[in-house]
Amino acid sequence: MQVTVTNVDGLKHDFKIVVPAGRIEEMMTRRLEEVGREARLPGFRPGKIPMALLRKKYGPSVMGEVVQEAVNAGTNHAMAEKSLTPAVQPDVQITAFAEGKDLEFTVAVETLPAIEPIDFKSLSIERLKVAVPDEEVQKMMDNIAKSRGTAEAVSEARPAVAGDVVVIDFEGKVDGVPFEGGKGEGYELELGSGEFIPGFEDQLVGVKAGETREVAVTFPAEYPSEALAGKAASFTVAAKELKARVPAKQDDELAKAVGLDNLEAMKKQVREQIERNYAQVTRMRLKRVLLDALAERHSFPVPKGLVDPEFEAIWKQIEEDKKADRLDAADKGKSDDELKSEYRAIAERRVRLGLLLADVGRKNNISANQEDLNRALMNEVRRYPGQESAVFKYYRENPHALEHLKAPIIEDKVVDFIVEMAQVTDKSVTLDELMREAEQAGKGA
């Protein structure tokens, strides 16, 4: 096999590969022998069919298999010989081939960049710490008391407000046709609870008992049911009754109702839960600071074949945000060219950091185990109450989607691995300061 490098431009490599006719003939004969062991032809026992007859009957179809095998082997040989790893599927073009002749083809491929090792101990990053204010504990206690309270019928004919429970009958349609799971009667829906898809509950604020409304929504693009994902739907909603929440009394009985001994134990558990919530926020900010530090230290080139789909996904979201008037205030006055330039830079940063973290994970044997995957899958299931079976079915039938669940798990493990080695300084901040920092950390890549 002859491999010739015809062009190198950054991460782009072009090859010309020639597989000798003799090698093709060897592969052809071997494959025909395999076929002959299973083939059935009148007058011949299995494995005893003459090669000439096998070649005549099966040659054309086998030749296609052999050429594909030779192309794959040649491409892999070229990559291994030059110590290259393809970033995307190589573009292969057969330039010359005929029976009894050499097979000639070209390969154009973008490869993964070489990544310099990271001295993790030289990284200096800041981790925010915040004490839990008593008022935050009380706020959560109030929410628990509300959730454990009762919904009592409202006697006056007032409009519904957020927090009220509206007893509804509803029927949904897509393109004028009812769909499975889209109908219910006597359903008690708390406005603002987020039980229904985005936009549904908002349109029932102000409804009165006895009133019927038409509610227009769009199912999220990632909705588990493929038949509904991204589809516009209309619901006819009849408000049968309006109820107001009356919170439970905050005492030992409330604590016992949630499985704790007394009110003090309940407050302690609430405080610990808030601390865990704050820890998640501080970790998000810490991760952003770490990624910023890594981005500053690495400027290796990234494959266009990886950046393009990342940018297209970002731009699709920008277009949707434009239509829904959800675009960030800072972006509203910018032209499309300006936005594309900025968000392409973000796409490049994401790809670069993704390659960097993947490299660290690979070199340090960091992976997602089955327990991690099960936990991520259950978290995904909880996002779609009532659609659990559809979610499980989706991930069972889509291995690629399952791989998408693994990626953030491995990324978080790699981040933890690096943080353990980095020089981390703790800084005490107020809750407001933490939230401002977290909001900043949530932007960009």
N, C-alpha and C positions, 0 to 999 in steps of 0.2 A: 504494500500500500504506500502510495506516494502522497505526502502532505506538503503543500506549498502555501506559505503565508503571502497573500497578494496585497494586503493593505492593513495597516493598523492606524486607527484614529481615536486616540483616547481609549475608551472602553470598547470601541467597535473593532472587531477583527473579521477579516475576510480570508477565506481559505479556498484553495483549489485542491480537490482530492481525487486521486485516480486509484481505482481498484482494478488490478490486473484481470484480464479475461480468464486466466487460469484459476484465480481465486473464486471468481463467479461460478465457473464450471464445477469446482469442488463443492461449493455450497449448494449448487443446483443438484448435483448427484446425491449428496447426503440427504437433501430434503425429499427427493424422489424416492430414495430408499425407504425413508420413513413413511411416505405415502403408500408405497408398495406393500409394506407389512400389514396395512389395514384394508387396502383396496380389494374390491370384489369384482372380478371379471370372469365371464363365462369361459370355462375350459382351463382355468388356471387356479392353482391353490394359492391361498394368501402367502405372500412373501416369495412367490415363484414367478411373478409376472416379469417378462423380459424388460430390461431398461428402455429399449427402443420404444416399446409399446407404452410404457409409463410416460416417457417423454412426449410421445405423440398425444396421449389423452390428457395428461395433467400438466404438461410443460408450460403452457401460457399462464395458467393461474399460479403455478409454483414460481415462475419467473418473477411475478409481481412481488411475492413474499420475499424472495431472495434479494431483489433489488432494495426493498425497504430495509431488510436486515443489514445489507451491506452499507447502506446510507447511514443507518443508526450506528453501526460499528465504526464506520469511518469518522463520523462526527465525534463520537466518544473518544476515539483514538487521538484525534486532533486536539481535543480539549485536554486530555490527560498528558499528551506529549508536551504541551505548552503550559501545563499547570494552570489551566483556566477553568472557571466555573460559570456556566451560562446564567445570566440574570433572567432572561426570558427565553421562550422557545426559539431556537435558531431558525433562520430562513434558509431553506435548502432548495437549490435549483439544479435539476439534472441537465447537463449541457450536452452529453454525448453518450449514447448507448445503443448497441445492437448485439444480437446473439453472436457470440464468438469474439466480441470486441471488448476492449476495456470499458469500465463504467467510469464516467467523469462527471463530477458535480461540484457545485460551489456551495459554501456555507458562509452566511453572514450572521454574526452573533454579537450581542452585547454581553459583556461579562461583568461579574461582580468585582468591585475594586479591592485592592490590597488595603488592609486596615492596620495601622500601627498599633502595637500594644498600648494599653492605658496604664499609667501609674496611678492607681486609685488613691494611694495614700497622700498624693500631692494635691488632691481635690479638697478645697475648703468650702463648706456649705453651711448655711444657717437654718436652724430648725426652730419654728415658732412654738411657744408654750403659752397656754391661756388657762386661767383658773375659771371654774364654772360659777357664774354669778347666782346668788340665791333666787333672783327673779326668774332666771331661766328654769330652775327646778320647779318653781311655783307654776310657771306657765305650762310645763309638761304635766304637772299634777292636775291642773285645771282641764287640760285636754283629756286626760284619762277619766276624770270625773264626768266629763261631758260624754265620752264614749260609753261609759258604764251607766249613764243616766237613762231616762225613759223618753220616748217620743210621745207627746200628748197632743191630742187634736186641738187645733186652733179654732176658737169659736167665732172670732170676728172674720169678716171677709177681706182679709188683707193679702197683698201680694207676697209671694215667697221670696225669702232672702237667703243668702249663702248660710249654710248650717241648718236650714230647715229640711225636714223630710217630706218629700212629695210622693204620695201614693199614685202610681201611674199605670195605665194600660198603654202599650206601645206596639207599633208594627213598623219594621223597616223594609225598605225596598231599594234595590239597585237596578237602575234602568227600568224602573216601574215594576220590577218583579220581586216578590217577597223572597227572602233567603233564610236558610236554616239558622235557627238561633236568634233570629231578628224580631221575635214576637214575645210579649210577656203581658201578664195581667196581674194587677194588684202588687206591683213591684214597689218596694219602699226604697226610694233613692234619696240619699242625703246630698244636697247640692254643695259642690265643692269637695266632695270625697274623692273624686277622680276614679270612681268605679267604672264609668262609661268612657268611651273614646273621647279624645280631646274635642272640646267645643260643644258637646251634647249638653252637659249640665249648665254651662253658661247661658244657653238659650232658654233655659227654664226659669232662670231668675226673673221674678216679677209675675210669674204665672199665678192664677187664682184657682181655687177648687171649682171644678165644673167647666174649666176652660180647656179647649183643645188647640194645640199648636203644631205647626209643621217645623221640624228641626232638620237642618241640612248640615251634614258632616262629611268628612273624607277619612276613610280608614287609613291608618299609617302605612307607609310603604313596606315596613317590616312586619306588618300584621301576619300572624302565623297562618291564617287561612289564605292560601294563594288566590282563591276565588274572590276574596274581598280586599286583599292588599292593594292600597293606592286607589281604590274605587270610591267615587262619590255616592253617597246614600242619603235618602230622605226618610225621616221617621214621622209618623203621625202619633202624637203623644197626647193622651187625655189625662188631665190632672183630676183624680177622683177625690183626693182629700189632702189637706195640708196639716202637718204636725210640726211642733216646735220641740227642740231638745231641752229637757230639764236635767241639769247635771246631778250626779249622785253626791251625797254628802261626803266630805273628805274626813274619814275617821277610820278606826281600826277595822270596821266592817268592810269598807272599801278595799283595804289592804288584803283582808282575808279572801275577798272575792277574786283577787288577782293572784292568789296563792302565797301570800306573805303573812307573817305573824301579826304585824301591827303597822301603824301609820309611819313610824320612824324607819322601820325596815323598808317600807315602800319608798320613802323619800331617798334613802341611801341608794337603793337600786336605780331610781330615776337619775340621781346624780351620776352614778357610774355609767349609765347608758349615754347621758349627755357627754361625759368625758370621752367615751368611745366615738361618739359622733364628731367631737372636736378633733380627736386624733385622726379621723379620716380626712378632715379638712386640712389639718396641718401636714398630713402625709401628701396630699395632692399638691400643696404648695411646695413641699420639700422636693417632690419629684420634678416639678417644673424648674426649680432652682438647679437641681442636678442636671437636668437635660440642657438647660442654658449653658452650664459650665462645660458639659461635654461638647455641645455645638460650637462653643468658642475655640475648643482645642482641636477640632477636626474639620477639615475642609476638603476631604477627598471627593473626587467626582462621583456622581451617581448616575445609574443607567436611565436614559430617557424612557426606555420601555417600562420602567417602574414608576417614574415620576408622572408620566402622562395619565395613567389611570387614576393615580392619587389626586392629581389636579382636577381631572374630569369629575370625580366624586365630590370634591370641594365645590367646584363651580356649579354643579347641579344643585347643591344645597343653597348656594348663593342665589341662583335663579329662583328657586322656590321661596326663599326668604324675601326676595324682591316682590314677587307676586302677592305674598301674604303681608307685605309691609312690616317684615320682621328684621330688616337689615339693620345692622348696628349703626348708631347715629354717626360714628366716625366714617362710615363707608358711604353714606347716602349722597354726599356731594361729589363723589369720585366717578370718573368715566369708567367704562368697561375695561379699557386698556390699562388704566391705573390699577383697577381691582385685580385684573388677570395677572399683572406683573407681581403684585403683592402676594396673591394667593398661590402663584406658582412657586415663589420663594418659600412659602410655608410648606408646599407639597415637597419641595426638594429637601427642606429641613426634616420633615417627617420621615422621608425615605432614608436619608442619611442616618438619622438617629435609630431608625428601625434596623438598618443593616448593622450599625455599631452594636446595639444591644443584642441582636441575634448572634453576632460574632462572639461577644462576651459569654452569652449563654452556651453556645456550642463549645467554646474552648474550656468552659468550666462545668460541663455536663449538667447544666440546669434545664429541667424539663417539667412538664405538667403531668402529674400522676392521675390515676383514675379518680381518686378522692377529690382532687382539685376540679377535675372535669365535671364530676357529679354535682359538686357545689355550684359551679357556674351554670350548669343546666337547670338546676332547681331555681336559681335566682331568675333565670330567663323565664321559666314556667310561671313564677309568681307575678310576672309583669302582665300576664294575660289570663286573669281569672275567668273560669268557664271555658277556656280554650286549651286546657292542659293536654288533652289527647292530641290535638292538632300540633302543638308545639313539639311533643315527643316524636310524633310521626315525621315532622319536618326535619328534625335533626337526625333521626334514624335513617331517613332516605337521602339526606344531603351531607355526605362526608366532608365536603368543602366547607359547609356552614359550621360543622363541628370543629374544623381546624381554626375557624375564625374565633371560636370560643377559647381555644388554647392560647392564641397569640397574646392577649392581654394578661393571661395568667403568667406566662413565661416572662413577659416584659416586667411585670411587678416583682417577680422573683429576682430578676437580674438587677432591678433598681435596689432592692433590699440588699443584695449581695454587694453592690458597689458602696451603698451607704454604710454598711458595716465596716468597710475599710477606710472610708473617707474621714477627713477631719471635720467633725460636726460640732457646731457651736449652738447652744440653746439660747433663745431670746424670749423673755416674757413680754406678752402684748395683751391689749384689751380685746374683748370679743369683737368690737367694731373694726379694730385694726386687722384682726384675723380674717374677718369676712371680706374686707377690702382686698387683702392680699390673695385670698382664695379666688375672688372674682377675677383678679388679674391673671392668676395661674390657670384659670379655666379658658382663657382666650389663646388663640393661636395654636401652636403645636406643643 
